[in-house]
Amino acid sequence: MIADLTLATGEQVHLSASAGGAAFPEQGEDFISLCRSADAALYNVKQNGKGAFKIK
């Protein structure tokens, strides 16, 4: 969890972030393969609870 906010209307908003990353050249040697690896890492984070990061 990054933050809990209260809007002017009184509504509560909860912010969190998830991230996935990939390293060159271990997870890809070009833009497309690096993006796919990072996307797979992000998908894994979201499947396992969110609010975290992972490098594939």
CHARMM internal coordinates of N, CA and C (Angstrom, degrees):
IC EDIT
DIST 1 N 1 CA 1.4384
DIST 1 CA 1 C 1.5195
ANGL 1 N 1 CA 1 C 108.77
DIST 1 C 2 N 1.3054
ANGL 1 CA 1 C 2 N 115.50
DIHE 1 N 1 CA 1 C 2 N 128.80
DIST 2 N 2 CA 1.4628
ANGL 1 C 2 N 2 CA 120.20
DIHE 1 CA 1 C 2 N 2 CA 178.02
DIST 2 CA 2 C 1.5225
ANGL 2 N 2 CA 2 C 110.13
DIHE 1 C 2 N 2 CA 2 C -87.39
DIST 2 C 3 N 1.3447
ANGL 2 CA 2 C 3 N 116.29
DIHE 2 N 2 CA 2 C 3 N -46.50
DIST 3 N 3 CA 1.4606
ANGL 2 C 3 N 3 CA 118.32
DIHE 2 CA 2 C 3 N 3 CA -176.76
DIST 3 CA 3 C 1.5216
ANGL 3 N 3 CA 3 C 110.90
DIHE 2 C 3 N 3 CA 3 C -162.46
DIST 3 C 4 N 1.3266
ANGL 3 CA 3 C 4 N 115.26
DIHE 3 N 3 CA 3 C 4 N 153.21
DIST 4 N 4 CA 1.4571
ANGL 3 C 4 N 4 CA 123.51
DIHE 3 CA 3 C 4 N 4 CA 167.64
DIST 4 CA 4 C 1.5180
ANGL 4 N 4 CA 4 C 106.45
DIHE 3 C 4 N 4 CA 4 C -110.47
DIST 4 C 5 N 1.3060
ANGL 4 CA 4 C 5 N 116.40
DIHE 4 N 4 CA 4 C 5 N 125.85
DIST 5 N 5 CA 1.4612
ANGL 4 C 5 N 5 CA 120.67
DIHE 4 CA 4 C 5 N 5 CA -178.03
DIST 5 CA 5 C 1.5211
ANGL 5 N 5 CA 5 C 110.20
DIHE 4 C 5 N 5 CA 5 C -120.96
DIST 5 C 6 N 1.3193
ANGL 5 CA 5 C 6 N 115.56
DIHE 5 N 5 CA 5 C 6 N 151.04
DIST 6 N 6 CA 1.4497
ANGL 5 C 6 N 6 CA 121.47
DIHE 5 CA 5 C 6 N 6 CA 171.77
DIST 6 CA 6 C 1.5214
ANGL 6 N 6 CA 6 C 107.56
DIHE 5 C 6 N 6 CA 6 C -116.80
DIST 6 C 7 N 1.3133
ANGL 6 CA 6 C 7 N 116.22
DIHE 6 N 6 CA 6 C 7 N 120.19
DIST 7 N 7 CA 1.4581
ANGL 6 C 7 N 7 CA 121.30
DIHE 6 CA 6 C 7 N 7 CA 179.73
DIST 7 CA 7 C 1.5262
ANGL 7 N 7 CA 7 C 110.33
DIHE 6 C 7 N 7 CA 7 C -75.48
DIST 7 C 8 N 1.3264
ANGL 7 CA 7 C 8 N 116.69
DIHE 7 N 7 CA 7 C 8 N 166.23
DIST 8 N 8 CA 1.4609
ANGL 7 C 8 N 8 CA 121.74
DIHE 7 CA 7 C 8 N 8 CA 179.28
DIST 8 CA 8 C 1.5268
ANGL 8 N 8 CA 8 C 111.22
DIHE 7 C 8 N 8 CA 8 C -59.63
DIST 8 C 9 N 1.3184
ANGL 8 CA 8 C 9 N 116.90
DIHE 8 N 8 CA 8 C 9 N -25.52
DIST 9 N 9 CA 1.4689
ANGL 8 C 9 N 9 CA 122.09
DIHE 8 CA 8 C 9 N 9 CA 178.86
DIST 9 CA 9 C 1.5257
ANGL 9 N 9 CA 9 C 111.66
DIHE 8 C 9 N 9 CA 9 C -79.01
DIST 9 C 10 N 1.3387
ANGL 9 CA 9 C 10 N 117.19
DIHE 9 N 9 CA 9 C 10 N -7.60
DIST 10 N 10 CA 1.4511
ANGL 9 C 10 N 10 CA 121.66
DIHE 9 CA 9 C 10 N 10 CA -177.47
DIST 10 CA 10 C 1.5215
ANGL 10 N 10 CA 10 C 113.72
DIHE 9 C 10 N 10 CA 10 C 93.31
DIST 10 C 11 N 1.3196
ANGL 10 CA 10 C 11 N 115.95
DIHE 10 N 10 CA 10 C 11 N -5.80
DIST 11 N 11 CA 1.4639
ANGL 10 C 11 N 11 CA 120.62
DIHE 10 CA 10 C 11 N 11 CA -179.88
DIST 11 CA 11 C 1.5329
ANGL 11 N 11 CA 11 C 110.69
DIHE 10 C 11 N 11 CA 11 C -71.29
DIST 11 C 12 N 1.3270
ANGL 11 CA 11 C 12 N 116.38
DIHE 11 N 11 CA 11 C 12 N 137.03
DIST 12 N 12 CA 1.4635
ANGL 11 C 12 N 12 CA 122.37
DIHE 11 CA 11 C 12 N 12 CA 177.79
DIST 12 CA 12 C 1.5270
ANGL 12 N 12 CA 12 C 109.42
DIHE 11 C 12 N 12 CA 12 C -87.98
DIST 12 C 13 N 1.3249
ANGL 12 CA 12 C 13 N 116.41
DIHE 12 N 12 CA 12 C 13 N 135.35
DIST 13 N 13 CA 1.4556
ANGL 12 C 13 N 13 CA 122.28
DIHE 12 CA 12 C 13 N 13 CA 177.84
DIST 13 CA 13 C 1.5294
ANGL 13 N 13 CA 13 C 107.82
DIHE 12 C 13 N 13 CA 13 C -126.76
DIST 13 C 14 N 1.3158
ANGL 13 CA 13 C 14 N 116.56
DIHE 13 N 13 CA 13 C 14 N 130.57
DIST 14 N 14 CA 1.4627
ANGL 13 C 14 N 14 CA 122.27
DIHE 13 CA 13 C 14 N 14 CA 179.18
DIST 14 CA 14 C 1.5281
ANGL 14 N 14 CA 14 C 108.38
DIHE 13 C 14 N 14 CA 14 C -110.00
DIST 14 C 15 N 1.3182
ANGL 14 CA 14 C 15 N 117.41
DIHE 14 N 14 CA 14 C 15 N 123.73
DIST 15 N 15 CA 1.4569
ANGL 14 C 15 N 15 CA 122.50
DIHE 14 CA 14 C 15 N 15 CA -179.25
DIST 15 CA 15 C 1.5240
ANGL 15 N 15 CA 15 C 110.12
DIHE 14 C 15 N 15 CA 15 C -107.22
DIST 15 C 16 N 1.3331
ANGL 15 CA 15 C 16 N 114.62
DIHE 15 N 15 CA 15 C 16 N 137.61
DIST 16 N 16 CA 1.4629
ANGL 15 C 16 N 16 CA 120.20
DIHE 15 CA 15 C 16 N 16 CA 172.96
DIST 16 CA 16 C 1.5217
ANGL 16 N 16 CA 16 C 107.51
DIHE 15 C 16 N 16 CA 16 C -146.18
DIST 16 C 17 N 1.3148
ANGL 16 CA 16 C 17 N 115.62
DIHE 16 N 16 CA 16 C 17 N 167.32
DIST 17 N 17 CA 1.4659
ANGL 16 C 17 N 17 CA 119.79
DIHE 16 CA 16 C 17 N 17 CA 179.72
DIST 17 CA 17 C 1.5258
ANGL 17 N 17 CA 17 C 109.35
DIHE 16 C 17 N 17 CA 17 C -141.01
DIST 17 C 18 N 1.3084
ANGL 17 CA 17 C 18 N 114.54
DIHE 17 N 17 CA 17 C 18 N 147.09
DIST 18 N 18 CA 1.4595
ANGL 17 C 18 N 18 CA 122.07
DIHE 17 CA 17 C 18 N 18 CA 174.14
DIST 18 CA 18 C 1.5204
ANGL 18 N 18 CA 18 C 107.30
DIHE 17 C 18 N 18 CA 18 C -129.38
DIST 18 C 19 N 1.3164
ANGL 18 CA 18 C 19 N 116.93
DIHE 18 N 18 CA 18 C 19 N 148.72
DIST 19 N 19 CA 1.4586
ANGL 18 C 19 N 19 CA 120.34
DIHE 18 CA 18 C 19 N 19 CA -179.44
DIST 19 CA 19 C 1.5166
ANGL 19 N 19 CA 19 C 110.09
DIHE 18 C 19 N 19 CA 19 C -145.00
DIST 19 C 20 N 1.3134
ANGL 19 CA 19 C 20 N 114.91
DIHE 19 N 19 CA 19 C 20 N 147.90
DIST 20 N 20 CA 1.4563
ANGL 19 C 20 N 20 CA 121.76
DIHE 19 CA 19 C 20 N 20 CA 173.65
DIST 20 CA 20 C 1.5192
ANGL 20 N 20 CA 20 C 108.12
DIHE 19 C 20 N 20 CA 20 C -128.20
DIST 20 C 21 N 1.3001
ANGL 20 CA 20 C 21 N 116.97
DIHE 20 N 20 CA 20 C 21 N 145.65
DIST 21 N 21 CA 1.4549
ANGL 20 C 21 N 21 CA 120.09
DIHE 20 CA 20 C 21 N 21 CA -178.55
DIST 21 CA 21 C 1.5175
ANGL 21 N 21 CA 21 C 111.44
DIHE 20 C 21 N 21 CA 21 C -137.22
DIST 21 C 22 N 1.2978
ANGL 21 CA 21 C 22 N 115.42
DIHE 21 N 21 CA 21 C 22 N 165.38
DIST 22 N 22 CA 1.4650
ANGL 21 C 22 N 22 CA 122.15
DIHE 21 CA 21 C 22 N 22 CA 177.12
DIST 22 CA 22 C 1.5201
ANGL 22 N 22 CA 22 C 107.97
DIHE 21 C 22 N 22 CA 22 C -143.84
DIST 22 C 23 N 1.3193
ANGL 22 CA 22 C 23 N 116.32
DIHE 22 N 22 CA 22 C 23 N 146.06
DIST 23 N 23 CA 1.4627
ANGL 22 C 23 N 23 CA 121.62
DIHE 22 CA 22 C 23 N 23 CA -177.54
DIST 23 CA 23 C 1.5285
ANGL 23 N 23 CA 23 C 110.72
DIHE 22 C 23 N 23 CA 23 C -110.86
DIST 23 C 24 N 1.3045
ANGL 23 CA 23 C 24 N 115.09
DIHE 23 N 23 CA 23 C 24 N 138.89
DIST 24 N 24 CA 1.4688
ANGL 23 C 24 N 24 CA 122.66
DIHE 23 CA 23 C 24 N 24 CA 177.01
DIST 24 CA 24 C 1.5248
ANGL 24 N 24 CA 24 C 108.54
DIHE 23 C 24 N 24 CA 24 C -88.17
DIST 24 C 25 N 1.2650
ANGL 24 CA 24 C 25 N 121.61
DIHE 24 N 24 CA 24 C 25 N 135.58
DIST 25 N 25 CA 1.4665
ANGL 24 C 25 N 25 CA 129.39
DIHE 24 CA 24 C 25 N 25 CA -3.17
DIST 25 CA 25 C 1.5290
ANGL 25 N 25 CA 25 C 113.25
DIHE 24 C 25 N 25 CA 25 C -97.44
DIST 25 C 26 N 1.3557
ANGL 25 CA 25 C 26 N 118.03
DIHE 25 N 25 CA 25 C 26 N 5.39
DIST 26 N 26 CA 1.4620
ANGL 25 C 26 N 26 CA 120.39
DIHE 25 CA 25 C 26 N 26 CA -174.68
DIST 26 CA 26 C 1.5305
ANGL 26 N 26 CA 26 C 113.79
DIHE 25 C 26 N 26 CA 26 C -59.99
DIST 26 C 27 N 1.3250
ANGL 26 CA 26 C 27 N 117.52
DIHE 26 N 26 CA 26 C 27 N -40.84
DIST 27 N 27 CA 1.4577
ANGL 26 C 27 N 27 CA 120.36
DIHE 26 CA 26 C 27 N 27 CA -177.77
DIST 27 CA 27 C 1.5356
ANGL 27 N 27 CA 27 C 113.26
DIHE 26 C 27 N 27 CA 27 C -105.24
DIST 27 C 28 N 1.3025
ANGL 27 CA 27 C 28 N 117.90
DIHE 27 N 27 CA 27 C 28 N 4.41
DIST 28 N 28 CA 1.4504
ANGL 27 C 28 N 28 CA 120.59
DIHE 27 CA 27 C 28 N 28 CA 177.63
DIST 28 CA 28 C 1.5079
ANGL 28 N 28 CA 28 C 111.26
DIHE 27 C 28 N 28 CA 28 C 165.15
DIST 28 C 29 N 1.3090
ANGL 28 CA 28 C 29 N 115.30
DIHE 28 N 28 CA 28 C 29 N 143.75
DIST 29 N 29 CA 1.4661
ANGL 28 C 29 N 29 CA 120.05
DIHE 28 CA 28 C 29 N 29 CA -178.56
DIST 29 CA 29 C 1.5178
ANGL 29 N 29 CA 29 C 112.93
DIHE 28 C 29 N 29 CA 29 C -108.23
DIST 29 C 30 N 1.3370
ANGL 29 CA 29 C 30 N 116.95
DIHE 29 N 29 CA 29 C 30 N 2.33
DIST 30 N 30 CA 1.4609
ANGL 29 C 30 N 30 CA 120.28
DIHE 29 CA 29 C 30 N 30 CA 175.72
DIST 30 CA 30 C 1.5266
ANGL 30 N 30 CA 30 C 108.97
DIHE 29 C 30 N 30 CA 30 C -143.27
DIST 30 C 31 N 1.3148
ANGL 30 CA 30 C 31 N 115.64
DIHE 30 N 30 CA 30 C 31 N 169.78
DIST 31 N 31 CA 1.4612
ANGL 30 C 31 N 31 CA 121.77
DIHE 30 CA 30 C 31 N 31 CA -174.97
DIST 31 CA 31 C 1.5256
ANGL 31 N 31 CA 31 C 111.99
DIHE 30 C 31 N 31 CA 31 C -56.22
DIST 31 C 32 N 1.3139
ANGL 31 CA 31 C 32 N 117.37
DIHE 31 N 31 CA 31 C 32 N -48.12
DIST 32 N 32 CA 1.4663
ANGL 31 C 32 N 32 CA 121.40
DIHE 31 CA 31 C 32 N 32 CA -176.50
DIST 32 CA 32 C 1.5301
ANGL 32 N 32 CA 32 C 111.23
DIHE 31 C 32 N 32 CA 32 C -62.84
DIST 32 C 33 N 1.3306
ANGL 32 CA 32 C 33 N 117.74
DIHE 32 N 32 CA 32 C 33 N -46.70
DIST 33 N 33 CA 1.4655
ANGL 32 C 33 N 33 CA 119.38
DIHE 32 CA 32 C 33 N 33 CA -178.33
DIST 33 CA 33 C 1.5308
ANGL 33 N 33 CA 33 C 111.47
DIHE 32 C 33 N 33 CA 33 C -68.19
DIST 33 C 34 N 1.3260
ANGL 33 CA 33 C 34 N 117.59
DIHE 33 N 33 CA 33 C 34 N -34.87
DIST 34 N 34 CA 1.4612
ANGL 33 C 34 N 34 CA 120.10
DIHE 33 CA 33 C 34 N 34 CA 175.54
DIST 34 CA 34 C 1.5273
ANGL 34 N 34 CA 34 C 111.06
DIHE 33 C 34 N 34 CA 34 C -65.53
DIST 34 C 35 N 1.3134
ANGL 34 CA 34 C 35 N 116.89
DIHE 34 N 34 CA 34 C 35 N -42.43
DIST 35 N 35 CA 1.4769
ANGL 34 C 35 N 35 CA 120.34
DIHE 34 CA 34 C 35 N 35 CA 177.61
DIST 35 CA 35 C 1.5240
ANGL 35 N 35 CA 35 C 111.06
DIHE 34 C 35 N 35 CA 35 C -62.59
DIST 35 C 36 N 1.3137
ANGL 35 CA 35 C 36 N 116.81
DIHE 35 N 35 CA 35 C 36 N -41.88
DIST 36 N 36 CA 1.4699
ANGL 35 C 36 N 36 CA 120.10
DIHE 35 CA 35 C 36 N 36 CA 178.58
DIST 36 CA 36 C 1.5225
ANGL 36 N 36 CA 36 C 111.15
DIHE 35 C 36 N 36 CA 36 C -63.67
DIST 36 C 37 N 1.3137
ANGL 36 CA 36 C 37 N 117.67
DIHE 36 N 36 CA 36 C 37 N -41.28
DIST 37 N 37 CA 1.4624
ANGL 36 C 37 N 37 CA 120.94
DIHE 36 CA 36 C 37 N 37 CA 178.72
DIST 37 CA 37 C 1.5255
ANGL 37 N 37 CA 37 C 111.20
DIHE 36 C 37 N 37 CA 37 C -65.86
DIST 37 C 38 N 1.3258
ANGL 37 CA 37 C 38 N 116.93
DIHE 37 N 37 CA 37 C 38 N -42.97
DIST 38 N 38 CA 1.4626
ANGL 37 C 38 N 38 CA 120.64
DIHE 37 CA 37 C 38 N 38 CA 178.46
DIST 38 CA 38 C 1.5256
ANGL 38 N 38 CA 38 C 110.69
DIHE 37 C 38 N 38 CA 38 C -64.77
DIST 38 C 39 N 1.3280
ANGL 38 CA 38 C 39 N 116.79
DIHE 38 N 38 CA 38 C 39 N -39.99
DIST 39 N 39 CA 1.4617
ANGL 38 C 39 N 39 CA 121.22
DIHE 38 CA 38 C 39 N 39 CA 178.12
DIST 39 CA 39 C 1.5265
ANGL 39 N 39 CA 39 C 110.82
DIHE 38 C 39 N 39 CA 39 C -63.49
DIST 39 C 40 N 1.3326
ANGL 39 CA 39 C 40 N 116.96
DIHE 39 N 39 CA 39 C 40 N -41.42
DIST 40 N 40 CA 1.4695
ANGL 39 C 40 N 40 CA 120.71
DIHE 39 CA 39 C 40 N 40 CA 177.84
DIST 40 CA 40 C 1.5291
ANGL 40 N 40 CA 40 C 110.43
DIHE 39 C 40 N 40 CA 40 C -63.24
DIST 40 C 41 N 1.3222
ANGL 40 CA 40 C 41 N 117.44
DIHE 40 N 40 CA 40 C 41 N -39.71
DIST 41 N 41 CA 1.4620
ANGL 40 C 41 N 41 CA 121.09
DIHE 40 CA 40 C 41 N 41 CA 178.26
DIST 41 CA 41 C 1.5267
ANGL 41 N 41 CA 41 C 110.29
DIHE 40 C 41 N 41 CA 41 C -64.71
DIST 41 C 42 N 1.3295
ANGL 41 CA 41 C 42 N 117.35
DIHE 41 N 41 CA 41 C 42 N -42.88
DIST 42 N 42 CA 1.4600
ANGL 41 C 42 N 42 CA 121.67
DIHE 41 CA 41 C 42 N 42 CA 178.55
DIST 42 CA 42 C 1.5182
ANGL 42 N 42 CA 42 C 110.77
DIHE 41 C 42 N 42 CA 42 C -63.39
DIST 42 C 43 N 1.3224
ANGL 42 CA 42 C 43 N 117.59
DIHE 42 N 42 CA 42 C 43 N -43.94
DIST 43 N 43 CA 1.4610
ANGL 42 C 43 N 43 CA 121.78
DIHE 42 CA 42 C 43 N 43 CA 178.38
DIST 43 CA 43 C 1.5241
ANGL 43 N 43 CA 43 C 109.75
DIHE 42 C 43 N 43 CA 43 C -58.57
DIST 43 C 44 N 1.3178
ANGL 43 CA 43 C 44 N 117.37
DIHE 43 N 43 CA 43 C 44 N -41.53
DIST 44 N 44 CA 1.4624
ANGL 43 C 44 N 44 CA 121.99
DIHE 43 CA 43 C 44 N 44 CA 178.67
DIST 44 CA 44 C 1.5273
ANGL 44 N 44 CA 44 C 111.07
DIHE 43 C 44 N 44 CA 44 C -62.33
DIST 44 C 45 N 1.3279
ANGL 44 CA 44 C 45 N 117.16
DIHE 44 N 44 CA 44 C 45 N -42.83
DIST 45 N 45 CA 1.4728
ANGL 44 C 45 N 45 CA 120.92
DIHE 44 CA 44 C 45 N 45 CA 177.77
DIST 45 CA 45 C 1.5220
ANGL 45 N 45 CA 45 C 109.82
DIHE 44 C 45 N 45 CA 45 C -60.47
DIST 45 C 46 N 1.3265
ANGL 45 CA 45 C 46 N 117.35
DIHE 45 N 45 CA 45 C 46 N -47.44
DIST 46 N 46 CA 1.4578
ANGL 45 C 46 N 46 CA 120.95
DIHE 45 CA 45 C 46 N 46 CA -177.44
DIST 46 CA 46 C 1.5257
ANGL 46 N 46 CA 46 C 111.77
DIHE 45 C 46 N 46 CA 46 C -64.83
DIST 46 C 47 N 1.3230
ANGL 46 CA 46 C 47 N 117.84
DIHE 46 N 46 CA 46 C 47 N -31.95
DIST 47 N 47 CA 1.4592
ANGL 46 C 47 N 47 CA 121.08
DIHE 46 CA 46 C 47 N 47 CA 177.85
DIST 47 CA 47 C 1.5233
ANGL 47 N 47 CA 47 C 112.55
DIHE 46 C 47 N 47 CA 47 C -73.75
DIST 47 C 48 N 1.3295
ANGL 47 CA 47 C 48 N 117.05
DIHE 47 N 47 CA 47 C 48 N -17.98
DIST 48 N 48 CA 1.4602
ANGL 47 C 48 N 48 CA 121.13
DIHE 47 CA 47 C 48 N 48 CA -175.01
DIST 48 CA 48 C 1.5211
ANGL 48 N 48 CA 48 C 113.07
DIHE 47 C 48 N 48 CA 48 C -115.74
DIST 48 C 49 N 1.3198
ANGL 48 CA 48 C 49 N 117.61
DIHE 48 N 48 CA 48 C 49 N 33.47
DIST 49 N 49 CA 1.4500
ANGL 48 C 49 N 49 CA 119.88
DIHE 48 CA 48 C 49 N 49 CA 169.78
DIST 49 CA 49 C 1.5084
ANGL 49 N 49 CA 49 C 117.63
DIHE 48 C 49 N 49 CA 49 C 114.12
DIST 49 C 50 N 1.3022
ANGL 49 CA 49 C 50 N 119.74
DIHE 49 N 49 CA 49 C 50 N -9.79
DIST 50 N 50 CA 1.4637
ANGL 49 C 50 N 50 CA 123.37
DIHE 49 CA 49 C 50 N 50 CA 177.85
DIST 50 CA 50 C 1.5243
ANGL 50 N 50 CA 50 C 112.48
DIHE 49 C 50 N 50 CA 50 C 63.80
DIST 50 C 51 N 1.3304
ANGL 50 CA 50 C 51 N 115.89
DIHE 50 N 50 CA 50 C 51 N 179.35
DIST 51 N 51 CA 1.4580
ANGL 50 C 51 N 51 CA 122.06
DIHE 50 CA 50 C 51 N 51 CA 177.34
DIST 51 CA 51 C 1.5104
ANGL 51 N 51 CA 51 C 114.21
DIHE 50 C 51 N 51 CA 51 C 61.16
DIST 51 C 52 N 1.3388
ANGL 51 CA 51 C 52 N 117.25
DIHE 51 N 51 CA 51 C 52 N 36.56
DIST 52 N 52 CA 1.4555
ANGL 51 C 52 N 52 CA 121.41
DIHE 51 CA 51 C 52 N 52 CA -176.97
DIST 52 CA 52 C 1.5242
ANGL 52 N 52 CA 52 C 109.09
DIHE 51 C 52 N 52 CA 52 C -147.57
DIST 52 C 53 N 1.3271
ANGL 52 CA 52 C 53 N 116.46
DIHE 52 N 52 CA 52 C 53 N -172.50
DIST 53 N 53 CA 1.4492
ANGL 52 C 53 N 53 CA 121.51
DIHE 52 CA 52 C 53 N 53 CA 174.64
DIST 53 CA 53 C 1.5181
ANGL 53 N 53 CA 53 C 108.65
DIHE 52 C 53 N 53 CA 53 C -140.57
DIST 53 C 54 N 1.3175
ANGL 53 CA 53 C 54 N 114.87
DIHE 53 N 53 CA 53 C 54 N 159.11
DIST 54 N 54 CA 1.4608
ANGL 53 C 54 N 54 CA 120.81
DIHE 53 CA 53 C 54 N 54 CA 178.32
DIST 54 CA 54 C 1.5108
ANGL 54 N 54 CA 54 C 108.73
DIHE 53 C 54 N 54 CA 54 C -153.79
DIST 54 C 55 N 1.3268
ANGL 54 CA 54 C 55 N 115.46
DIHE 54 N 54 CA 54 C 55 N 140.89
DIST 55 N 55 CA 1.4575
ANGL 54 C 55 N 55 CA 120.88
DIHE 54 CA 54 C 55 N 55 CA 169.77
DIST 55 CA 55 C 1.5172
ANGL 55 N 55 CA 55 C 105.89
DIHE 54 C 55 N 55 CA 55 C -109.27
DIST 55 C 56 N 1.3278
ANGL 55 CA 55 C 56 N 114.98
DIHE 55 N 55 CA 55 C 56 N 125.51
DIST 56 N 56 CA 1.4634
ANGL 55 C 56 N 56 CA 119.90
DIHE 55 CA 55 C 56 N 56 CA -174.59
DIST 56 CA 56 C 1.4963
ANGL 56 N 56 CA 56 C 111.85
DIHE 55 C 56 N 56 CA 56 C -60.07
END
COOR INIT
IC SEED 1 N 1 CA 1 C
IC BUILD
